[in-house]
Structure formats: structure tokens, C-alpha cells
Amino acid sequence: MLSVTECPNAPQCPAPYNMARDVLAHAHRLADKPALQILRVTGAERWSYGQLERTVRGVATGLLDLGLTPGDRILLRLGNGIAFPLAFLGAIAAGLVPVPTPADLSEAEATRLARIVAPRLIVAGDGLALPSPAPCPVLNDAALLEFKALPEADWNMGAPDRDAYIVFTSGSSGPPRAVVHAHRALWARRMMMEDWHGLRETDRVFHAGALNWTFTLGAGLFDPWLAGATAMVAANTVDPAQIPLLLRRFDVTVFCAVPGIYRKILKLFPPLAHPRLRHGLSAGERLPPSLRAAWREATGCDVHEAFGMSECSTFLSASPSRPAPSGALGYAQSGRRIAVLGPDGLPLPMGETGRLAVHRSDPGLFLRYDNVETKSSFHGDWFLTGDMVAMAEDGAITSHGREDDLITAGGYRISPGDIEEVFAGCPGIDLVAAVEVPLREDVTGIGLFYTGDLDEDAARALAQSRLSRARQPRLYKHVDRMPLTATGKVSRRELRKEWIATR
């Protein structure tokens, strides 16, 4: 048998369509039910479904009153507060295109991203770095919240394939990629309901991540709202050490986080007693089998992993009804067509390792990379993810790493070139390479390898001033020589092998 899923066609997205309208479709039926809670140790800020929908449509009116027109981009520089979902959904309700960005970007990083997407407006929270010089007007989050008193805008209905929002990823080299998603991306999330998180209307879903990240936006907000459940996120001031208290205090039934958060909680608070917790969800980076087993032993609840990427969110997953075999990522979700391809672009036999690919017809697949020259990621009708996997006879997918040098850190896929260019001009350095390396059991991070001399304290200060936290190296390592490829480029794979062999 060949490593390709032959799933029935997924239900077609209706047209005309607006993803903000769809995600808040329960607002009239569940007007008084809590839709969103922003959690703090001292309490929670609560928004009902009805209140959320009214305010989103008021924000849409306010944004249009500023002179913006459908299709214009809005750069979001916001933290984990109510302004983020209001700005994101308000923009989409009006036919505008929000562009979320990590809150901890440096000024240089924010400037770089703004140049790529050319926003017509920036919505910003206090104290967050802004592009310099600002390419357009800046609206602070307090002014945005005043739009809630405005009349409710009509939903901007249109083709499901039109631009809805943009998220950033990094390629294996060069500038970050602006990934343009269509309104239909929300419609595709219905495939995850039973095949990953198994959400119910009675669930209280707490996501520990930042709202600007697609994992949090999707699993933390959109999926609970599609199910009529209550979504909960942590305020900016919440420390991971406080999460177990929040799980108990707010009767969380489904917990979502990257593996690093699960690991930190287990280190601080074994065992854990959360009688209402049904299961956990994990994505963003590989969930080690040992960590999954440790969480299950400490809580009595399983963790179900999903695999995705900025270009297609999550499309492989385990679920309460179909847990993943030990060591496997999970299974293709119902309605997804994926394949494991060989060098010739054809599906390989079951069990053989090849390139993971998603079919062009997937409704969750992105539209395009915007405003950047990049090598095509398609082979015929297949989008190539860059991941090496194998498909078992029962359809379970096992990961065998990346075929490129992308780094996964803090749930983000990061271009090593973005890190290396920051240090390339440091006095005394000859060559520099950023590599994902194991730091301790089941924990990887960014290592910066260099030849020449480097003042490590100065390097750390430079990283803090120029790179967001997820992109800052955790290891600085001098090497006598850099391994090179046949074409004279630094071989990051050889560096990683040498580090593993000598650590």
C-alpha cells in the first residue's frame, strides 16, 4: 500500500463567507454564556458571547471610520489582553487583514516585518516595540476599546478564498515569510473537532500561550468558540508556576500548551490533582513520549499531540477517541489528504521515510507567501512541508526530523540565518552558525557556534536587544573549525552531530 490518505471530500465552505461571523455564530444562542476569560491569580476578566460579538462589530465600524478599506493590512503589536481578539476579529469582520506579531519583538524585528506587509494601520499596546520610523498611523489599544460604543458593522461577506489574515514564519534562509490565509481557514478547523481536541459545549479550555501565535488563536480561541465552549487565556502577568493554581481555580477541563510548559509544571508540582481536567493538548514542537507518560502519571489525563505549521495549522493529530501509538505524532484528520513522497514526488510504500506533503485541495492550506521572493514549496498538487516522516499500515505518522536547517524553539520555526546575521559583525568572530541542539534530556534549544573570539556577556546583551526571546541562543560554543559542505557552506547538521558526540 502507498503512503497516501484517500479521505472523502470535506464539506465545502459556504459562500459568501466571513470567518469572524462564523467563529461567533453561537453569540445569539449563547448570548449570556462566558465566551472568553482572561485569567489572573487575582481573578478573571470575563466576556460573554453576546458582548464579544457586539464589541467586535463596533471595532469593525471604528476601523472603517478611520478610512481603511477592505483588503488593507493592520499590524497588531498587542499582548495577551482583550484588545488582541477584538482587533483581530474586528478587522476580519470589516474585510480588513490583521497581521499578528509576537509581543516581544525588538524594534528592528518589528520594522522588518512592517516592511514586508506594508500595513495601513498599527494597533499597539503600551511598551511594545514599534517599527521605526512608523510606516502608518498607530492606534493604541485604549483607543481601540472605545470603539465598543459604536454601531455594529455589517459583516463583510465575500469569497471564502479571499485574504483574511497574515502570519509570519521563517524560511531556511532569507527574510521571514508572510503567510497569507483565506477566510476558509476557519472552516477547515472543523476537521480537528473530533480528530484532535474532542471539545464539547460544556468545556472550559485554557491555553497557556501567547495570543499572537496560531496555536493559541486556533486551539485557544477559535475552536472553543466553534464548539460553544468557554475559552481562557493567561494575562501577560501570569507566570507558568501559577498555572496549576489557575487550572484548579477556574475548573479547566482541557489544557493547551507547548511541551516546555508541561515540563515546567511537572518539575514544580508533581503530582497534580485536577479532578475536572479531561485531557491536555500539545503542539508547536515534538512532545517526547517520556513527557506524555509523566503527565499522565501525575494527573491521570492524557496529552494529545497535533502537528501543523504556519501554512496549514494542524492536520495530523491524536485524539481522545484515537490516541497516538507511542512515538507517533498521530493520524491524518478526517477530510485531510496527505502523503509521504519520495524524491520523484510520488507516494512511497507504507513504512518508508519520505517528505510529508499536504494536497493543494486542503481548505486549511494557505493562499500564498506575500511580498517575498521564495522558492516554490509545491510539487505538482502537493505542498511540501519540509518534514521527513513515515506512515504505518494503520495510518499513524512518525516524525524523522526536518530535511532543512529550520530550528524549532518555543513553538516557533526559526530561520538560523535570522540569528546568525545579528552576530556576524561581532568583533573577533570569523564564522558563526545557529543550530538546534539537545541541552538536556528531551530539551532542545538554540546553540550559537563560532570560530574566533567572542565576549559571551556582550553577545547575550546583543541578543536581548536584537532578537525576540524565542530566537535568543541558550548556548554559546567556541569551535576550532566549522564543518563545511562541498560547496563551502557551514554544515549545521555536522555541527549538531559533533556537539552530541562530545557533550
C-alpha positions in Angstrom: 0.0 0.0 0.0 1.1 3.6 -0.7 1.6 6.3 2.0 -1.3 8.5 0.9 -4.7 9.1 2.6 -7.7 8.9 0.4 -10.2 10.8 2.5 -13.7 11.7 1.4 -14.0 15.3 0.4 -14.6 17.6 3.3 -17.8 19.7 3.2 -17.3 22.8 1.1 -17.0 26.1 2.8 -20.2 28.1 2.2 -20.2 31.3 0.1 -20.4 34.2 0.7 -18.4 33.8 4.0 -16.7 35.7 6.7 -14.6 33.8 9.3 -15.3 36.3 12.1 -19.0 35.8 11.7 -18.7 32.1 11.6 -16.5 31.9 14.7 -19.0 33.9 16.7 -22.1 32.1 15.3 -23.1 30.9 18.7 -23.4 34.5 20.0 -27.2 34.8 19.7 -28.0 31.3 21.1 -25.4 31.7 24.0 -25.5 35.4 24.4 -25.0 35.4 28.2 -22.6 32.5 28.4 -18.9 33.3 29.1 -17.0 33.1 25.7 -13.6 34.4 26.9 -11.9 34.7 30.3 -8.5 36.4 30.7 -7.1 34.7 33.8 -5.0 36.2 36.6 -4.3 34.8 40.0 -6.4 37.6 41.5 -9.4 36.9 39.2 -10.6 37.0 35.6 -11.8 39.4 33.0 -15.0 37.9 31.5 -16.6 38.5 28.2 -19.9 36.8 27.2 -20.6 35.6 23.7 -23.1 38.5 23.1 -20.8 41.1 24.5 -17.9 39.8 22.4 -19.9 39.8 19.2 -21.3 43.3 19.7 -17.8 44.7 20.5 -16.1 43.0 17.6 -18.7 44.6 15.2 -18.2 48.0 16.9 -14.5 47.7 16.4 -15.1 46.9 12.7 -17.1 50.2 12.5 -14.3 52.1 14.2 -11.6 50.8 11.9 -13.7 51.6 8.8 -14.3 55.1 10.1 -10.6 55.6 10.2 -10.7 55.5 6.4 -9.5 51.9 6.0 -11.0 49.8 3.1 -11.4 46.1 2.8 -8.1 44.4 2.0 -6.0 46.9 3.9 -3.5 45.4 6.4 -3.3 46.1 10.1 -0.2 45.2 12.1 -1.0 44.0 15.6 1.5 44.8 18.3 -0.5 43.5 21.3 -0.1 41.3 24.3 -2.5 38.8 26.0 -5.3 41.2 26.6 -8.8 41.7 25.3 -7.6 44.2 22.7 -6.0 41.3 20.7 -9.1 39.2 19.8 -11.2 42.4 19.4 -8.7 43.9 16.9 -8.1 40.6 15.1 -11.8 39.7 14.7 -12.9 43.3 14.3 -10.6 43.7 11.3 -11.7 40.5 9.7 -15.4 41.4 10.3 -14.7 44.5 8.3 -12.9 42.8 5.5 -9.5 44.1 6.7 -6.4 41.8 7.1 -4.9 41.7 10.6 -1.2 40.7 10.9 -0.4 39.4 14.4 3.2 39.6 15.6 5.0 38.4 18.8 4.7 40.9 21.6 8.5 40.6 22.4 9.8 41.7 19.0 12.6 44.2 19.0 12.3 47.5 17.2 14.5 46.1 14.4 12.4 43.0 14.0 9.1 44.9 14.1 10.5 47.3 11.4 11.5 44.4 9.2 8.0 42.7 9.4 6.3 46.0 8.7 8.3 46.5 5.5 7.1 43.1 4.3 3.4 43.6 4.8 3.1 47.4 4.3 0.3 48.0 6.9 -2.1 50.9 6.7 -2.6 50.9 10.5 -0.7 49.6 13.6 -2.7 48.7 16.7 -0.3 48.7 19.7 -0.2 48.1 23.4 1.8 50.2 25.8 5.5 49.5 25.9 5.7 47.2 22.9 8.4 47.9 20.3 7.1 49.6 17.1 8.6 49.9 13.6 10.9 52.9 13.2 10.0 55.0 11.5 6.3 54.2 11.8 5.1 53.5 8.2 1.5 54.4 9.0 -0.7 55.7 11.8 -0.6 54.0 15.2 -3.8 53.3 17.3 -3.2 52.4 20.9 -5.3 49.6 22.5 -7.2 52.0 24.8 -8.5 53.9 21.8 -9.5 50.7 20.1 -11.6 49.6 23.1 -13.6 52.9 22.8 -14.9 51.6 19.5 -17.2 49.2 21.5 -19.8 52.0 21.8 -20.1 52.4 18.1 -22.9 51.0 15.9 -22.4 47.4 14.9 -20.9 47.0 11.4 -22.4 44.6 8.9 -20.3 41.5 8.3 -18.1 41.9 5.2 -19.2 38.8 3.3 -17.3 37.5 0.2 -15.4 34.7 -1.4 -14.0 32.1 1.1 -10.7 32.3 -0.8 -10.1 36.0 -0.2 -7.4 37.2 2.1 -8.3 37.0 5.8 -5.1 37.3 7.9 -1.4 37.0 7.7 1.1 35.2 10.0 4.8 35.1 9.8 7.1 32.2 9.6 10.8 31.9 8.6 12.3 30.1 5.7 15.6 28.2 5.8 17.3 31.4 4.8 16.5 35.0 3.9 13.7 37.1 5.3 10.7 35.9 7.2 7.8 34.7 5.1 4.4 36.4 5.3 1.9 33.5 5.1 -1.5 34.7 3.7 -4.5 32.7 4.9 -8.0 32.7 3.5 -11.3 33.1 5.4 -11.9 29.4 4.7 -9.0 28.5 7.1 -11.6 28.7 9.9 -14.0 26.3 8.1 -11.2 23.8 7.9 -10.8 23.7 11.7 -13.9 21.7 12.0 -11.8 18.7 11.0 -10.0 19.0 14.3 -13.1 18.8 16.5 -13.2 15.0 16.9 -9.8 14.2 15.5 -7.7 16.2 17.9 -9.3 18.1 20.9 -12.8 16.4 21.2 -14.3 19.7 22.5 -17.8 19.9 24.0 -20.0 22.9 24.7 -19.5 22.3 28.4 -15.7 22.5 28.2 -13.6 25.2 29.7 -10.4 25.4 27.6 -7.3 27.1 29.0 -4.4 27.9 26.6 -1.1 28.9 28.2 0.3 30.5 25.0 0.5 34.0 23.5 -2.5 35.1 21.5 -0.3 36.2 18.6 0.5 32.6 17.9 -1.6 30.5 15.6 -1.7 27.6 18.1 -3.3 29.9 20.7 -5.6 31.6 18.2 -6.8 28.3 16.9 -7.0 25.9 19.8 -7.3 28.5 22.4 -10.0 30.8 21.0 -11.5 29.7 17.6 -12.0 26.0 18.4 -13.7 26.6 21.8 -16.0 29.2 20.2 -16.9 26.9 17.3 -17.9 24.4 19.9 -19.8 26.9 22.0 -17.3 26.3 24.9 -15.6 28.9 27.1 -12.0 29.9 26.1 -9.5 31.0 28.7 -6.0 32.6 28.2 -3.4 33.8 30.7 -2.9 37.5 31.2 0.5 39.0 30.5 1.4 38.9 34.2 0.8 35.1 34.7 3.9 33.1 35.4 4.0 29.4 34.4 4.4 28.4 38.0 0.9 29.8 38.7 -0.8 27.7 36.0 -1.7 24.7 38.3 -3.5 27.1 40.6 -5.4 28.6 37.6 -6.3 25.1 36.4 -8.0 24.3 39.8 -9.5 27.7 40.5 -11.2 28.1 37.1 -12.3 24.4 36.7 -10.4 23.9 33.5 -11.4 20.8 31.6 -9.0 21.0 28.6 -5.5 22.4 28.9 -3.4 23.5 25.9 0.4 24.3 26.0 3.7 23.6 24.3 5.7 20.7 25.7 8.0 23.1 27.6 5.1 24.3 29.8 4.0 20.8 30.6 7.6 20.0 31.6 7.9 23.1 33.8 4.7 22.4 35.6 5.7 18.8 36.3 9.1 20.0 37.6 7.4 22.4 40.1 4.3 20.5 41.1 4.4 16.7 41.0 1.8 15.2 41.5 -1.1 17.3 40.3 -4.8 16.9 41.3 -7.2 18.4 38.8 -10.4 16.4 39.1 -12.2 18.3 36.2 -9.4 18.1 33.7 -10.3 15.7 30.9 -7.1 15.9 28.8 -4.3 18.1 27.5 -3.5 19.3 24.0 0.1 19.9 22.7 1.5 21.4 19.5 4.3 23.7 18.3 7.2 21.2 18.9 7.6 17.5 19.4 6.0 16.0 22.5 8.5 13.5 23.9 6.9 10.1 24.8 8.5 10.3 28.3 6.9 13.7 28.9 3.5 12.5 27.8 3.8 9.5 30.2 5.0 11.7 33.1 2.0 14.0 32.7 -0.4 11.0 32.5 1.1 9.6 35.7 0.9 12.9 37.5 -2.6 13.9 36.5 -4.4 10.8 35.3 -5.0 12.6 32.0 -3.5 12.0 28.6 -2.0 14.7 26.3 -3.0 14.6 22.6 -0.4 16.0 20.2 -1.1 17.7 16.9 1.3 18.5 14.1 1.0 21.6 11.9 2.7 24.6 10.5 2.0 28.2 9.8 1.0 27.3 6.3 -1.7 24.8 7.3 -2.3 24.9 11.0 -2.7 21.4 12.4 -3.6 18.5 10.1 -2.1 15.5 11.9 -3.2 14.7 15.4 -4.1 12.2 18.1 -7.4 12.5 20.0 -9.3 11.1 23.0 -11.1 8.7 20.7 -7.9 7.7 18.9 -4.7 8.2 20.9 -1.4 8.1 19.1 0.8 4.9 19.4 3.9 5.6 21.5 6.4 7.6 19.5 4.0 8.6 16.7 2.5 12.0 16.0 -0.9 10.8 15.3 -3.1 10.3 12.2 -4.4 12.5 9.3 -7.6 14.2 10.3 -10.8 13.3 8.6 -11.1 15.0 5.3 -7.3 15.7 5.0 -5.4 14.3 2.1 -1.7 13.9 2.9 1.1 11.8 1.5 4.6 10.7 2.1 6.5 11.4 -1.1 9.8 10.1 -2.5 12.4 12.1 -4.4 10.3 11.7 -7.6 7.3 13.3 -5.9 5.3 10.1 -5.9 3.8 8.4 -2.8 6.1 5.9 -1.1 5.1 2.4 0.1 3.8 2.3 3.7 6.7 2.3 6.3 9.2 4.1 4.1 10.6 7.5 5.2 9.9 10.5 2.8 8.7 14.0 2.6 5.4 14.9 4.3 3.0 16.7 1.9 -0.5 18.2 2.0 -2.7 18.2 -1.0 -3.5 21.6 -2.6 -7.2 21.0 -2.1 -7.0 21.2 1.7 -9.3 24.1 2.8 -6.8 25.0 5.6 -3.9 25.4 3.3 -2.5 29.0 2.9 -3.0 31.1 -0.2 0.5 32.3 -0.9 3.7 33.8 0.5 3.3 37.6 0.3 5.8 40.2 -0.9 8.9 38.0 -0.7 10.7 36.0 -3.3 10.8 32.4 -2.3 11.3 29.0 -3.9 8.0 27.2 -4.5 7.0 24.8 -1.8 4.7 22.8 -4.2 5.4 19.7 -6.2 2.5 19.4 -8.6 -0.6 19.3 -6.4 1.3 18.7 -3.2 2.6 21.2 -0.7 5.9 20.0 0.7 6.2 20.7 4.4 9.9 20.0 4.7 9.4 17.3 7.3 10.6 13.7 7.0 8.1 11.1 8.2 6.9 7.5 7.7 3.3 6.2 7.6 2.5 2.9 9.3 -0.1 0.4 8.0 -2.7 1.9 10.3 -2.0 5.4 9.1 0.0 6.6 12.1 2.6 9.1 11.2 6.1 9.1 12.8 8.4 12.0 12.5 12.1 11.6 11.4 13.1 15.3 11.6 13.5 18.1 9.1 15.1 18.0 5.7 16.4 21.6 6.2 18.0 23.5 8.9 15.0 25.2 10.5 15.1 25.5 14.2 12.0 24.7 16.4 12.3 26.7 19.7 9.5 27.8 22.0 6.9 26.6 19.5 8.3 28.7 16.6 10.0 27.6 13.5 13.0 29.9 13.1 15.5 30.5 10.4 19.1 30.1 11.6 20.1 32.9 9.2 17.9 35.4 11.1 20.0 34.7 14.2 23.4 34.4 12.5 23.2 37.8 10.9 22.9 39.5 14.3 26.2 38.1 15.4 28.1 38.1 12.1 29.5 41.6 12.7 30.7 40.9 16.3 34.4 41.9 16.8 36.6 38.8 16.8 34.1 36.4 15.2 35.2 34.7 12.0 32.3 32.2 11.3 29.0 31.8 13.2 26.2 29.2 12.9 22.9 28.8 14.8 21.9 25.2 15.3 19.1 23.4 17.3 20.9 21.2 19.8 19.9 19.0 22.7 20.6 20.8 26.0 19.4 18.0 28.4 17.1 15.0 28.2 14.1 15.8 26.0 15.0 19.5 25.8 16.5 21.3 22.8 17.4 24.9 22.3 19.4 27.2 20.0 23.1 26.9 20.1 25.4 29.5 18.6 28.7 28.0 17.4 31.5 30.3 16.3 35.2 30.5 15.4 37.4 33.3 16.7 36.8 35.2 19.9 33.5 36.3 21.4 32.6 38.1 24.6 29.7 36.0 25.8 28.3 38.6 28.1 28.3 41.1 25.2 26.8 38.5 22.9 23.9 37.8 25.3 23.3 41.6 25.6 23.2 41.9 21.8 20.8 39.0 21.5 18.5 40.6 24.1 18.5 43.9 22.2 18.1 42.5 18.7 16.2 39.2 19.0 12.9 38.1 20.5 13.2 35.7 23.4 12.4 32.6 21.3 15.3 33.5 18.9 18.0 34.1 21.6 20.7 31.4 21.8 20.8 29.4 25.0 24.2 28.0 24.3 27.4 29.8 23.1 30.1 27.4 22.0 33.5 28.1 20.5 34.8 25.6 17.9 38.2 25.4 16.4 36.8 24.9 12.9 33.5 24.9 11.2 32.5 21.8 9.2 31.8 22.8 5.6 29.7 21.3 2.8 31.1 20.5 -0.6 30.0 24.0 -1.7 31.8 25.7 1.1 28.8 26.4 3.3 28.7 25.7 7.0 27.2 22.3 7.7 24.8 22.8 10.6 24.0 19.1 10.6 27.6 18.2 11.2 27.9 20.8 14.0 24.9 19.2 15.7 26.4 15.7 15.3 29.7 16.9 16.7 28.0 18.6 19.7 26.0 15.4 20.5 29.1 13.3 20.3 31.2 15.5 22.6 28.8 16.9 25.1 
